[in-house]
Amino acid sequence: MVFDWDKALSFEGNSGPYIQYSYVRAKNIVEKVGDKVPVPLVPVPLSQYDRVCLRRLSFFDKAVIDSATKYKPHILATYCYELATEFNAFYVHTSKILEEQDADIRNFRLNLIQKVSETLQKGFELLAIKMPEKM
């Protein structure tokens, strides 16, 4: 196996900085609206990107348990990479979240982004990797 610093520090692809950048991006979006994001009062129509992020979030506990019971931390690292990738696709296709006119859709998506941020942070915390506050 050959270690390559350029690949390890890349902001693209399967790397720690890529995941950390996704975390910082999500965290910054939520911080723009303040500490508490209201929960939507009514069900909202979900885009395919909303569904993909929600589905990936639902696998966090399984990734943690599998990683711990099998002594394979790469399972959790791969989960974090997949969540970051799906979040970035979500962000690209719904990038005007703060400008969304429908308050329930905006609040749903802000809550989703907040959960992605918290999940990436928790995943990296379990892997003993610090998340930066800014990048």
The first five atom37 places (N, CA, C, CB, O) and aatype in JSON, in Angstrom:
{
  "aatype": [12, 19, 13, 3, 17, 3, 11, 0, 10, 15, 13, 6, 7, 2, 15, 7, 14, 18, 9, 5, 18, 15, 18, 19, 1, 0, 11, 2, 9, 19, 6, 11, 19, 7, 3, 11, 19, 14, 19, 14, 10, 19, 14, 19, 14, 10, 15, 5, 18, 3, 1, 19, 4, 10, 1, 1, 10, 15, 13, 13, 3, 11, 0, 19, 9, 3, 15, 0, 16, 11, 18, 11, 14, 8, 9, 10, 0, 16, 18, 4, 18, 6, 10, 0, 16, 6, 13, 2, 0, 13, 18, 19, 8, 16, 15, 11, 9, 10, 6, 6, 5, 3, 0, 3, 9, 1, 2, 13, 1, 10, 2, 10, 9, 5, 11, 19, 15, 6, 16, 10, 5, 11, 7, 13, 6, 10, 10, 0, 9, 11, 12, 14, 6, 11, 12],
  "atom_mask": [
    [1, 1, 1, 1, 1],
    [1, 1, 1, 1, 1],
    [1, 1, 1, 1, 1],
    [1, 1, 1, 1, 1],
    [1, 1, 1, 1, 1],
    [1, 1, 1, 1, 1],
    [1, 1, 1, 1, 1],
    [1, 1, 1, 1, 1],
    [1, 1, 1, 1, 1],
    [1, 1, 1, 1, 1],
    [1, 1, 1, 1, 1],
    [1, 1, 1, 1, 1],
    [1, 1, 1, 0, 1],
    [1, 1, 1, 1, 1],
    [1, 1, 1, 1, 1],
    [1, 1, 1, 0, 1],
    [1, 1, 1, 1, 1],
    [1, 1, 1, 1, 1],
    [1, 1, 1, 1, 1],
    [1, 1, 1, 1, 1],
    [1, 1, 1, 1, 1],
    [1, 1, 1, 1, 1],
    [1, 1, 1, 1, 1],
    [1, 1, 1, 1, 1],
    [1, 1, 1, 1, 1],
    [1, 1, 1, 1, 1],
    [1, 1, 1, 1, 1],
    [1, 1, 1, 1, 1],
    [1, 1, 1, 1, 1],
    [1, 1, 1, 1, 1],
    [1, 1, 1, 1, 1],
    [1, 1, 1, 1, 1],
    [1, 1, 1, 1, 1],
    [1, 1, 1, 0, 1],
    [1, 1, 1, 1, 1],
    [1, 1, 1, 1, 1],
    [1, 1, 1, 1, 1],
    [1, 1, 1, 1, 1],
    [1, 1, 1, 1, 1],
    [1, 1, 1, 1, 1],
    [1, 1, 1, 1, 1],
    [1, 1, 1, 1, 1],
    [1, 1, 1, 1, 1],
    [1, 1, 1, 1, 1],
    [1, 1, 1, 1, 1],
    [1, 1, 1, 1, 1],
    [1, 1, 1, 1, 1],
    [1, 1, 1, 1, 1],
    [1, 1, 1, 1, 1],
    [1, 1, 1, 1, 1],
    [1, 1, 1, 1, 1],
    [1, 1, 1, 1, 1],
    [1, 1, 1, 1, 1],
    [1, 1, 1, 1, 1],
    [1, 1, 1, 1, 1],
    [1, 1, 1, 1, 1],
    [1, 1, 1, 1, 1],
    [1, 1, 1, 1, 1],
    [1, 1, 1, 1, 1],
    [1, 1, 1, 1, 1],
    [1, 1, 1, 1, 1],
    [1, 1, 1, 1, 1],
    [1, 1, 1, 1, 1],
    [1, 1, 1, 1, 1],
    [1, 1, 1, 1, 1],
    [1, 1, 1, 1, 1],
    [1, 1, 1, 1, 1],
    [1, 1, 1, 1, 1],
    [1, 1, 1, 1, 1],
    [1, 1, 1, 1, 1],
    [1, 1, 1, 1, 1],
    [1, 1, 1, 1, 1],
    [1, 1, 1, 1, 1],
    [1, 1, 1, 1, 1],
    [1, 1, 1, 1, 1],
    [1, 1, 1, 1, 1],
    [1, 1, 1, 1, 1],
    [1, 1, 1, 1, 1],
    [1, 1, 1, 1, 1],
    [1, 1, 1, 1, 1],
    [1, 1, 1, 1, 1],
    [1, 1, 1, 1, 1],
    [1, 1, 1, 1, 1],
    [1, 1, 1, 1, 1],
    [1, 1, 1, 1, 1],
    [1, 1, 1, 1, 1],
    [1, 1, 1, 1, 1],
    [1, 1, 1, 1, 1],
    [1, 1, 1, 1, 1],
    [1, 1, 1, 1, 1],
    [1, 1, 1, 1, 1],
    [1, 1, 1, 1, 1],
    [1, 1, 1, 1, 1],
    [1, 1, 1, 1, 1],
    [1, 1, 1, 1, 1],
    [1, 1, 1, 1, 1],
    [1, 1, 1, 1, 1],
    [1, 1, 1, 1, 1],
    [1, 1, 1, 1, 1],
    [1, 1, 1, 1, 1],
    [1, 1, 1, 1, 1],
    [1, 1, 1, 1, 1],
    [1, 1, 1, 1, 1],
    [1, 1, 1, 1, 1],
    [1, 1, 1, 1, 1],
    [1, 1, 1, 1, 1],
    [1, 1, 1, 1, 1],
    [1, 1, 1, 1, 1],
    [1, 1, 1, 1, 1],
    [1, 1, 1, 1, 1],
    [1, 1, 1, 1, 1],
    [1, 1, 1, 1, 1],
    [1, 1, 1, 1, 1],
    [1, 1, 1, 1, 1],
    [1, 1, 1, 1, 1],
    [1, 1, 1, 1, 1],
    [1, 1, 1, 1, 1],
    [1, 1, 1, 1, 1],
    [1, 1, 1, 1, 1],
    [1, 1, 1, 1, 1],
    [1, 1, 1, 1, 1],
    [1, 1, 1, 1, 1],
    [1, 1, 1, 0, 1],
    [1, 1, 1, 1, 1],
    [1, 1, 1, 1, 1],
    [1, 1, 1, 1, 1],
    [1, 1, 1, 1, 1],
    [1, 1, 1, 1, 1],
    [1, 1, 1, 1, 1],
    [1, 1, 1, 1, 1],
    [1, 1, 1, 1, 1],
    [1, 1, 1, 1, 1],
    [1, 1, 1, 1, 1],
    [1, 1, 1, 1, 1],
    [1, 1, 1, 1, 1]
  ],
  "atom_positions": [
    [[0.85, -1.17, 0.0], [0.0, 0.0, 0.0], [0.9, 1.24, 0.0], [-0.97, 0.0, 1.23], [1.87, 1.31, 0.75]],
    [[0.56, 2.2, -0.84], [1.34, 3.43, -0.96], [0.5, 4.59, -0.41], [1.77, 3.7, -2.44], [-0.62, 4.81, -0.86]],
    [[1.06, 5.3, 0.55], [0.36, 6.45, 1.13], [0.67, 7.69, 0.3], [0.76, 6.66, 2.62], [1.82, 7.95, -0.04]],
    [[-0.37, 8.46, -0.01], [-0.21, 9.66, -0.82], [-0.83, 10.84, -0.07], [-0.87, 9.49, -2.23], [-2.05, 10.88, 0.11]],
    [[0.0, 11.81, 0.37], [-0.49, 12.97, 1.13], [-1.51, 13.77, 0.32], [0.68, 13.88, 1.53], [-2.49, 14.26, 0.88]],
    [[-1.3, 13.91, -0.98], [-2.23, 14.69, -1.81], [-3.62, 14.07, -1.78], [-1.72, 14.77, -3.25], [-4.61, 14.8, -1.68]],
    [[-3.7, 12.76, -1.86], [-5.01, 12.09, -1.8], [-5.61, 12.18, -0.4], [-4.88, 10.62, -2.23], [-6.81, 12.39, -0.25]],
    [[-4.79, 12.02, 0.61], [-5.27, 12.04, 2.0], [-5.82, 13.4, 2.38], [-4.16, 11.65, 2.94], [-6.73, 13.48, 3.2]],
    [[-5.28, 14.46, 1.81], [-5.69, 15.82, 2.17], [-6.62, 16.46, 1.13], [-4.48, 16.69, 2.36], [-6.89, 17.65, 1.2]],
    [[-7.08, 15.68, 0.19], [-7.92, 16.2, -0.89], [-9.31, 16.58, -0.39], [-8.03, 15.17, -2.01], [-9.87, 15.92, 0.49]],
    [[-9.85, 17.64, -0.96], [-11.23, 18.04, -0.65], [-12.21, 17.34, -1.57], [-11.39, 19.56, -0.78], [-13.41, 17.6, -1.51]],
    [[-11.74, 16.46, -2.42], [-12.59, 15.72, -3.34], [-12.42, 14.24, -3.05], [-12.25, 16.05, -4.82], [-11.34, 13.78, -2.65]],
    [[-13.5, 13.51, -3.25], [-13.42, 12.06, -3.09], [-13.42, 11.62, -1.65], [0.0, 0.0, 0.0], [-13.75, 12.39, -0.74]],
    [[-13.05, 10.38, -1.46], [-13.14, 9.74, -0.15], [-11.94, 10.13, 0.72], [-13.21, 8.21, -0.31], [-10.93, 9.43, 0.75]],
    [[-12.07, 11.27, 1.42], [-10.99, 11.75, 2.28], [-11.58, 12.43, 3.5], [-10.06, 12.71, 1.51], [-12.73, 12.87, 3.51]],
    [[-10.76, 12.51, 4.54], [-11.18, 13.21, 5.76], [-11.55, 14.65, 5.52], [0.0, 0.0, 0.0], [-12.61, 15.09, 5.97]],
    [[-10.71, 15.42, 4.81], [-11.05, 16.82, 4.57], [-12.36, 17.01, 3.79], [-9.92, 17.48, 3.81], [-13.08, 17.98, 4.02]],
    [[-12.67, 16.09, 2.89], [-13.93, 16.17, 2.14], [-15.11, 16.07, 3.11], [-14.01, 15.05, 1.07], [-16.07, 16.83, 3.02]],
    [[-15.03, 15.12, 4.03], [-16.1, 14.93, 5.02], [-16.14, 16.12, 5.97], [-15.89, 13.62, 5.8], [-17.23, 16.6, 6.31]],
    [[-14.98, 16.59, 6.41], [-14.93, 17.74, 7.3], [-15.5, 18.98, 6.63], [-13.49, 18.0, 7.75], [-16.21, 19.77, 7.26]],
    [[-15.2, 19.17, 5.36], [-15.74, 20.31, 4.62], [-17.27, 20.22, 4.54], [-15.14, 20.37, 3.2], [-17.95, 21.24, 4.69]],
    [[-17.8, 19.04, 4.31], [-19.25, 18.85, 4.25], [-19.88, 19.19, 5.59], [-19.6, 17.41, 3.86], [-20.94, 19.83, 5.64]],
    [[-19.24, 18.77, 6.68], [-19.72, 19.09, 8.02], [-19.75, 20.6, 8.23], [-18.84, 18.41, 9.08], [-20.76, 21.15, 8.69]],
    [[-18.66, 21.28, 7.91], [-18.57, 22.73, 8.1], [-19.62, 23.45, 7.26], [-17.16, 23.24, 7.74], [-20.25, 24.39, 7.73]],
    [[-19.82, 23.0, 6.03], [-20.84, 23.6, 5.15], [-22.22, 23.47, 5.79], [-20.83, 22.92, 3.75], [-22.96, 24.45, 5.86]],
    [[-22.56, 22.28, 6.25], [-23.87, 22.05, 6.86], [-24.03, 22.89, 8.13], [-24.07, 20.57, 7.19], [-25.07, 23.52, 8.34]],
    [[-23.01, 22.89, 8.95], [-23.06, 23.65, 10.2], [-23.25, 25.14, 9.94], [-21.77, 23.42, 11.01], [-24.01, 25.8, 10.64]],
    [[-22.56, 25.67, 8.95], [-22.67, 27.09, 8.62], [-24.05, 27.48, 8.12], [-21.63, 27.46, 7.6], [-24.53, 28.57, 8.42]],
    [[-24.68, 26.6, 7.37], [-26.05, 26.88, 6.88], [-26.99, 27.03, 8.07], [-26.55, 25.75, 5.93], [-27.77, 27.98, 8.13]],
    [[-26.91, 26.1, 9.0], [-27.81, 26.13, 10.16], [-27.5, 27.34, 11.04], [-27.67, 24.83, 10.99], [-28.42, 27.95, 11.59]],
    [[-26.23, 27.69, 11.18], [-25.86, 28.85, 12.01], [-26.4, 30.16, 11.46], [-24.35, 28.93, 12.14], [-26.62, 31.11, 12.21]],
    [[-26.62, 30.22, 10.15], [-27.15, 31.44, 9.55], [-28.56, 31.77, 10.04], [-27.16, 31.32, 8.04], [-28.96, 32.93, 10.04]],
    [[-29.32, 30.75, 10.46], [-30.68, 30.99, 10.93], [-30.79, 31.03, 12.45], [-31.6, 29.93, 10.39], [-31.87, 31.29, 12.98]],
    [[-29.7, 30.78, 13.14], [-29.74, 30.88, 14.6], [-29.68, 29.51, 15.25], [0.0, 0.0, 0.0], [-29.47, 28.49, 14.61]],
    [[-29.89, 29.54, 16.57], [-29.72, 28.32, 17.36], [-30.83, 27.29, 17.15], [-29.67, 28.68, 18.81], [-30.54, 26.09, 17.04]],
    [[-32.05, 27.72, 17.08], [-33.18, 26.78, 17.06], [-33.92, 26.88, 15.74], [-34.14, 27.05, 18.24], [-34.44, 27.94, 15.39]],
    [[-33.97, 25.78, 15.02], [-34.72, 25.72, 13.77], [-36.08, 25.12, 14.1], [-33.97, 24.88, 12.67], [-36.15, 24.03, 14.65]],
    [[-37.16, 25.84, 13.76], [-38.49, 25.29, 14.06], [-38.77, 24.02, 13.25], [-39.57, 26.34, 13.78], [-38.33, 23.88, 12.11]],
    [[-39.5, 23.13, 13.86], [-39.92, 21.9, 13.18], [-41.14, 22.25, 12.32], [-40.25, 20.74, 14.2], [-42.01, 22.99, 12.77]],
    [[-41.21, 21.73, 11.09], [-42.38, 22.01, 10.25], [-43.66, 21.55, 10.93], [-42.25, 21.34, 8.88], [-43.67, 20.55, 11.65]],
    [[-44.73, 22.3, 10.71], [-46.0, 21.98, 11.35], [-46.84, 20.98, 10.55], [-46.8, 23.25, 11.55], [-47.72, 20.33, 11.1]],
    [[-46.56, 20.86, 9.29], [-47.31, 19.95, 8.42], [-46.33, 19.09, 7.63], [-48.25, 20.74, 7.46], [-45.18, 19.46, 7.45]],
    [[-46.79, 17.92, 7.15], [-45.92, 17.12, 6.28], [-45.57, 17.91, 5.02], [-46.61, 15.76, 5.91], [-46.39, 18.66, 4.49]],
    [[-44.36, 17.73, 4.55], [-43.91, 18.45, 3.36], [-43.59, 17.46, 2.24], [-42.68, 19.33, 3.68], [-43.21, 16.32, 2.5]],
    [[-43.74, 17.9, 1.0], [-43.34, 17.03, -0.1], [-41.81, 16.89, -0.11], [-43.85, 17.59, -1.48], [-41.08, 17.87, 0.01]],
    [[-41.35, 15.66, -0.25], [-39.92, 15.4, -0.21], [-39.35, 15.24, -1.61], [-39.62, 14.16, 0.62], [-39.94, 14.57, -2.46]],
    [[-38.22, 15.86, -1.83], [-37.5, 15.65, -3.09], [-36.75, 14.32, -2.99], [-36.53, 16.84, -3.4], [-36.63, 13.75, -1.91]],
    [[-36.24, 13.85, -4.11], [-35.45, 12.62, -4.07], [-34.2, 12.82, -3.22], [-35.06, 12.17, -5.5], [-33.72, 11.87, -2.6]],
    [[-33.66, 14.03, -3.19], [-32.47, 14.32, -2.4], [-32.77, 14.35, -0.91], [-31.86, 15.65, -2.84], [-31.94, 13.94, -0.09]],
    [[-33.97, 14.83, -0.55], [-34.4, 14.77, 0.85], [-34.46, 13.31, 1.3], [-35.79, 15.47, 1.03], [-33.96, 12.96, 2.36]],
    [[-35.09, 12.48, 0.47], [-35.27, 11.07, 0.82], [-33.93, 10.34, 0.97], [-36.12, 10.38, -0.25], [-33.75, 9.54, 1.89]],
    [[-33.01, 10.62, 0.06], [-31.71, 9.95, 0.11], [-30.98, 10.31, 1.41], [-30.85, 10.34, -1.12], [-30.41, 9.43, 2.05]],
    [[-30.98, 11.57, 1.78], [-30.32, 11.98, 3.03], [-31.02, 11.36, 4.25], [-30.32, 13.52, 3.16], [-30.35, 10.87, 5.16]],
    [[-32.33, 11.38, 4.25], [-33.07, 10.78, 5.36], [-32.75, 9.29, 5.49], [-34.57, 10.98, 5.17], [-32.54, 8.78, 6.59]],
    [[-32.72, 8.62, 4.37], [-32.45, 7.18, 4.38], [-31.04, 6.92, 4.93], [-32.59, 6.59, 2.96], [-30.86, 6.04, 5.77]],
    [[-30.07, 7.66, 4.46], [-28.69, 7.46, 4.93], [-28.6, 7.75, 6.43], [-27.7, 8.36, 4.15], [-27.93, 7.03, 7.15]],
    [[-29.27, 8.81, 6.89], [-29.25, 9.12, 8.33], [-29.78, 7.95, 9.16], [-30.07, 10.39, 8.61], [-29.32, 7.7, 10.27]],
    [[-30.76, 7.23, 8.61], [-31.37, 6.12, 9.35], [-30.41, 4.95, 9.56], [-32.61, 5.64, 8.62], [-30.68, 4.07, 10.38]],
    [[-29.29, 4.92, 8.83], [-28.33, 3.82, 8.94], [-27.18, 4.1, 9.91], [-27.77, 3.51, 7.59], [-26.29, 3.27, 10.07]],
    [[-27.19, 5.26, 10.55], [-26.07, 5.63, 11.42], [-25.85, 4.62, 12.55], [-26.3, 7.0, 12.01], [-24.73, 4.15, 12.75]],
    [[-26.91, 4.28, 13.27], [-26.76, 3.35, 14.4], [-26.2, 2.01, 13.94], [-28.1, 3.14, 15.09], [-25.35, 1.43, 14.61]],
    [[-26.67, 1.52, 12.81], [-26.18, 0.26, 12.28], [-24.7, 0.35, 11.94], [-26.98, -0.15, 11.03], [-23.93, -0.57, 12.22]],
    [[-24.29, 1.46, 11.34], [-22.88, 1.65, 11.0], [-22.01, 1.66, 12.26], [-22.67, 2.96, 10.2], [-20.93, 1.07, 12.28]],
    [[-22.49, 2.32, 13.3], [-21.74, 2.38, 14.56], [-21.64, 0.98, 15.17], [-22.42, 3.36, 15.56], [-20.55, 0.56, 15.57]],
    [[-22.74, 0.28, 15.24], [-22.75, -1.06, 15.85], [-21.88, -2.02, 15.05], [-24.19, -1.6, 15.95], [-21.08, -2.76, 15.62]],
    [[-22.04, -2.02, 13.73], [-21.23, -2.91, 12.89], [-19.75, -2.6, 13.03], [-21.66, -2.79, 11.42], [-18.92, -3.5, 13.13]],
    [[-19.42, -1.33, 13.03], [-18.03, -0.91, 13.16], [-17.43, -1.4, 14.48], [-17.92, 0.62, 13.05], [-16.3, -1.88, 14.52]],
    [[-18.2, -1.26, 15.55], [-17.7, -1.64, 16.88], [-17.65, -3.16, 17.06], [-18.58, -1.02, 17.96], [-16.66, -3.69, 17.55]],
    [[-18.7, -3.85, 16.67], [-18.74, -5.3, 16.92], [-17.8, -6.08, 16.01], [-20.16, -5.81, 16.73], [-17.33, -7.16, 16.37]],
    [[-17.53, -5.55, 14.83], [-16.63, -6.23, 13.89], [-15.19, -5.71, 13.98], [-17.14, -6.07, 12.47], [-14.31, -6.19, 13.27]],
    [[-14.97, -4.72, 14.86], [-13.64, -4.1, 15.0], [-13.13, -3.59, 13.65], [-12.64, -5.11, 15.6], [-11.98, -3.8, 13.28]],
    [[-14.03, -2.92, 12.91], [-13.7, -2.39, 11.59], [-14.13, -0.94, 11.5], [-14.37, -3.24, 10.47], [-15.24, -0.65, 11.05]],
    [[-13.27, -0.01, 11.92], [-13.65, 1.41, 11.91], [-13.93, 1.95, 10.52], [-12.55, 2.22, 12.55], [-14.59, 2.97, 10.37]],
    [[-13.43, 1.26, 9.49], [-13.69, 1.74, 8.13], [-15.18, 1.71, 7.78], [-12.9, 0.91, 7.13], [-15.61, 2.43, 6.89]],
    [[-15.95, 0.88, 8.47], [-17.4, 0.84, 8.22], [-18.01, 2.19, 8.56], [-18.08, -0.29, 9.06], [-18.8, 2.73, 7.78]],
    [[-17.66, 2.74, 9.7], [-18.17, 4.05, 10.11], [-17.59, 5.16, 9.23], [-17.85, 4.32, 11.58], [-18.3, 6.1, 8.87]],
    [[-16.32, 5.05, 8.89], [-15.69, 6.05, 8.01], [-16.38, 6.06, 6.64], [-14.17, 5.77, 7.85], [-16.62, 7.13, 6.08]],
    [[-16.68, 4.89, 6.11], [-17.37, 4.79, 4.82], [-18.78, 5.38, 4.92], [-17.45, 3.33, 4.35], [-19.23, 6.08, 4.02]],
    [[-19.46, 5.1, 6.03], [-20.79, 5.68, 6.25], [-20.7, 7.21, 6.21], [-21.38, 5.2, 7.61], [-21.51, 7.85, 5.55]],
    [[-19.73, 7.78, 6.92], [-19.59, 9.24, 6.96], [-19.32, 9.79, 5.56], [-18.45, 9.64, 7.92], [-19.87, 10.83, 5.19]],
    [[-18.49, 9.11, 4.8], [-18.22, 9.54, 3.42], [-19.5, 9.51, 2.58], [-17.14, 8.64, 2.78], [-19.78, 10.45, 1.83]],
    [[-20.27, 8.44, 2.7], [-21.51, 8.32, 1.93], [-22.52, 9.4, 2.33], [-22.13, 6.93, 2.13], [-23.18, 9.98, 1.46]],
    [[-22.63, 9.67, 3.63], [-23.53, 10.73, 4.09], [-23.07, 12.09, 3.56], [-23.6, 10.76, 5.63], [-23.9, 12.88, 3.1]],
    [[-21.78, 12.36, 3.61], [-21.25, 13.63, 3.09], [-21.53, 13.76, 1.6], [-19.73, 13.72, 3.35], [-21.92, 14.83, 1.13]],
    [[-21.34, 12.69, 0.85], [-21.58, 12.7, -0.59], [-23.06, 12.97, -0.89], [-21.15, 11.36, -1.22], [-23.38, 13.77, -1.77]],
    [[-23.94, 12.32, -0.16], [-25.37, 12.51, -0.38], [-25.81, 13.9, 0.07], [-26.18, 11.44, 0.36], [-26.68, 14.51, -0.56]],
    [[-25.23, 14.41, 1.15], [-25.53, 15.77, 1.57], [-25.1, 16.77, 0.5], [-24.84, 16.09, 2.9], [-25.84, 17.71, 0.19]],
    [[-23.92, 16.59, -0.07], [-23.44, 17.51, -1.09], [-24.33, 17.49, -2.33], [-22.0, 17.18, -1.48], [-24.55, 18.54, -2.94]],
    [[-24.83, 16.34, -2.72], [-25.78, 16.27, -3.84], [-27.08, 17.0, -3.47], [-26.09, 14.79, -4.21], [-27.63, 17.73, -4.29]],
    [[-27.54, 16.8, -2.25], [-28.73, 17.49, -1.75], [-28.5, 19.0, -1.81], [-29.06, 17.04, -0.28], [-29.36, 19.74, -2.29]],
    [[-27.36, 19.45, -1.33], [-27.05, 20.88, -1.28], [-27.01, 21.49, -2.68], [-25.73, 21.11, -0.57], [-27.53, 22.58, -2.89]],
    [[-26.4, 20.8, -3.61], [-26.3, 21.3, -4.98], [-27.69, 21.46, -5.61], [-25.43, 20.36, -5.85], [-27.94, 22.43, -6.33]],
    [[-28.58, 20.52, -5.34], [-29.9, 20.55, -5.97], [-30.94, 21.35, -5.19], [-30.4, 19.17, -6.15], [-32.02, 21.63, -5.72]],
    [[-30.64, 21.72, -3.96], [-31.57, 22.53, -3.16], [-30.82, 23.69, -2.51], [-32.28, 21.66, -2.08], [-31.07, 24.02, -1.35]],
    [[-29.91, 24.3, -3.24], [-28.99, 25.27, -2.65], [-29.62, 26.58, -2.2], [-27.92, 25.57, -3.62], [-28.98, 27.36, -1.5]],
    [[-30.83, 26.84, -2.57], [-31.48, 28.08, -2.15], [-32.4, 27.82, -0.95], [-32.3, 28.7, -3.32], [-33.51, 28.33, -0.87]],
    [[-31.91, 27.03, -0.03], [-32.71, 26.62, 1.13], [-33.14, 27.81, 1.96], [-31.92, 25.65, 2.0], [-34.3, 27.88, 2.38]],
    [[-32.24, 28.73, 2.21], [-32.59, 29.88, 3.04], [-33.55, 30.83, 2.34], [-31.33, 30.63, 3.44], [-34.2, 31.65, 2.99]],
    [[-33.64, 30.73, 1.03], [-34.56, 31.59, 0.26], [-35.89, 30.9, -0.04], [-33.9, 32.01, -1.04], [-36.75, 31.5, -0.68]],
    [[-36.06, 29.66, 0.4], [-37.29, 28.91, 0.16], [-38.48, 29.68, 0.72], [-37.22, 27.48, 0.78], [-38.47, 30.07, 1.89]],
    [[-39.5, 29.88, -0.11], [-40.68, 30.65, 0.3], [-41.59, 29.88, 1.25], [-41.48, 31.06, -0.92], [-42.19, 30.46, 2.15]],
    [[-41.69, 28.57, 1.06], [-42.54, 27.74, 1.91], [-41.79, 27.48, 3.22], [-42.92, 26.39, 1.2], [-40.78, 26.77, 3.24]],
    [[-42.29, 28.05, 4.31], [-41.6, 27.95, 5.61], [-41.47, 26.51, 6.09], [-42.34, 28.77, 6.65], [-40.46, 26.16, 6.69]],
    [[-42.47, 25.68, 5.83], [-42.4, 24.3, 6.28], [-41.31, 23.52, 5.53], [-43.75, 23.61, 6.09], [-40.57, 22.74, 6.14]],
    [[-41.21, 23.72, 4.23], [-40.14, 23.06, 3.46], [-38.78, 23.57, 3.91], [-40.33, 23.3, 1.93], [-37.86, 22.78, 4.12]],
    [[-38.64, 24.88, 4.07], [-37.38, 25.46, 4.53], [-36.99, 24.89, 5.89], [-37.49, 27.0, 4.6], [-35.84, 24.48, 6.09]],
    [[-37.93, 24.85, 6.82], [-37.63, 24.36, 8.16], [-37.31, 22.86, 8.16], [-38.81, 24.64, 9.09], [-36.44, 22.4, 8.89]],
    [[-38.03, 22.1, 7.33], [-37.72, 20.67, 7.21], [-36.28, 20.49, 6.73], [-38.7, 19.98, 6.23], [-35.53, 19.7, 7.31]],
    [[-35.91, 21.21, 5.69], [-34.56, 21.06, 5.13], [-33.48, 21.56, 6.08], [-34.46, 21.81, 3.8], [-32.4, 20.99, 6.16]],
    [[-33.78, 22.62, 6.81], [-32.81, 23.09, 7.81], [-32.63, 22.06, 8.92], [-33.27, 24.44, 8.4], [-31.51, 21.85, 9.39]],
    [[-33.71, 21.43, 9.33], [-33.6, 20.37, 10.34], [-32.82, 19.18, 9.78], [-35.0, 19.91, 10.79], [-32.01, 18.58, 10.5]],
    [[-33.05, 18.86, 8.53], [-32.31, 17.77, 7.88], [-30.81, 18.09, 7.83], [-32.85, 17.52, 6.45], [-29.98, 17.23, 8.14]],
    [[-30.48, 19.3, 7.45], [-29.07, 19.73, 7.39], [-28.45, 19.69, 8.79], [-28.95, 21.15, 6.79], [-27.31, 19.26, 8.95]],
    [[-29.19, 20.14, 9.78], [-28.69, 20.12, 11.15], [-28.4, 18.68, 11.58], [-29.7, 20.78, 12.11], [-27.38, 18.42, 12.22]],
    [[-29.27, 17.76, 11.23], [-29.08, 16.35, 11.59], [-27.86, 15.77, 10.86], [-30.34, 15.52, 11.26], [-27.11, 14.98, 11.44]],
    [[-27.67, 16.14, 9.59], [-26.48, 15.69, 8.86], [-25.22, 16.19, 9.56], [-26.52, 16.18, 7.38], [-24.28, 15.43, 9.78]],
    [[-25.2, 17.46, 9.92], [-24.05, 18.04, 10.6], [-23.76, 17.31, 11.91], [-24.3, 19.54, 10.86], [-22.62, 16.95, 12.18]],
    [[-24.78, 17.11, 12.71], [-24.61, 16.43, 14.0], [-24.13, 15.0, 13.82], [-25.93, 16.44, 14.78], [-23.31, 14.51, 14.59]],
    [[-24.64, 14.33, 12.79], [-24.28, 12.93, 12.55], [-22.84, 12.82, 12.08], [-25.22, 12.31, 11.52], [-22.11, 11.93, 12.53]],
    [[-22.42, 13.7, 11.17], [-21.02, 13.68, 10.74], [-20.09, 13.96, 11.91], [-20.79, 14.71, 9.62], [-19.04, 13.33, 12.05]],
    [[-20.47, 14.92, 12.75], [-19.65, 15.24, 13.91], [-19.55, 14.04, 14.85], [-20.22, 16.45, 14.66], [-18.47, 13.72, 15.34]],
    [[-20.66, 13.39, 15.12], [-20.67, 12.24, 16.02], [-19.86, 11.08, 15.43], [-22.12, 11.78, 16.31], [-19.12, 10.41, 16.14]],
    [[-20.01, 10.85, 14.13], [-19.25, 9.78, 13.48], [-17.75, 10.01, 13.6], [0.0, 0.0, 0.0], [-17.0, 9.09, 13.92]],
    [[-17.31, 11.23, 13.33], [-15.88, 11.52, 13.42], [-15.41, 11.52, 14.87], [-15.57, 12.88, 12.76], [-14.27, 11.15, 15.15]],
    [[-16.27, 11.93, 15.78], [-15.91, 11.88, 17.2], [-15.65, 10.42, 17.62], [-17.04, 12.5, 18.08], [-14.7, 10.14, 18.35]],
    [[-16.5, 9.51, 17.15], [-16.32, 8.09, 17.46], [-15.05, 7.53, 16.82], [-17.53, 7.3, 17.0], [-14.46, 6.57, 17.33]],
    [[-14.64, 8.12, 15.71], [-13.4, 7.71, 15.05], [-12.18, 8.46, 15.6], [-13.5, 7.93, 13.55], [-11.06, 8.28, 15.11]],
    [[-12.42, 9.29, 16.61], [-11.36, 10.09, 17.26], [-10.71, 11.08, 16.3], [-10.29, 9.17, 17.85], [-9.5, 11.3, 16.34]],
    [[-11.55, 11.67, 15.43], [-11.08, 12.7, 14.51], [-11.83, 13.98, 14.83], [-11.3, 12.28, 13.01], [-13.06, 13.99, 14.92]],
    [[-11.1, 15.06, 15.0], [-11.72, 16.34, 15.33], [-12.32, 16.98, 14.08], [-10.69, 17.3, 15.97], [-11.77, 16.89, 12.98]],
    [[-13.46, 17.63, 14.27], [-14.08, 18.39, 13.21], [-13.68, 19.86, 13.38], [-15.64, 18.23, 13.24], [-13.74, 20.39, 14.48]],
    [[-13.28, 20.49, 12.31], [-12.91, 21.92, 12.4], [-14.17, 22.79, 12.49], [-12.06, 22.35, 11.17], [-15.25, 22.38, 12.07]],
    [[-14.02, 23.95, 13.04], [-15.13, 24.9, 13.1], [-15.27, 25.66, 11.78], [-14.93, 25.9, 14.27], [-16.38, 26.04, 11.38]],
    [[-14.15, 25.88, 11.1], [-14.15, 26.61, 9.82], [-13.14, 25.96, 8.89], [-13.82, 28.13, 10.03], [-12.19, 25.3, 9.33]],
    [[-13.35, 26.16, 7.6], [-12.4, 25.68, 6.59], [-12.27, 26.72, 5.5], [-12.84, 24.32, 5.99], [-11.52, 26.52, 4.55]]
  ]
}
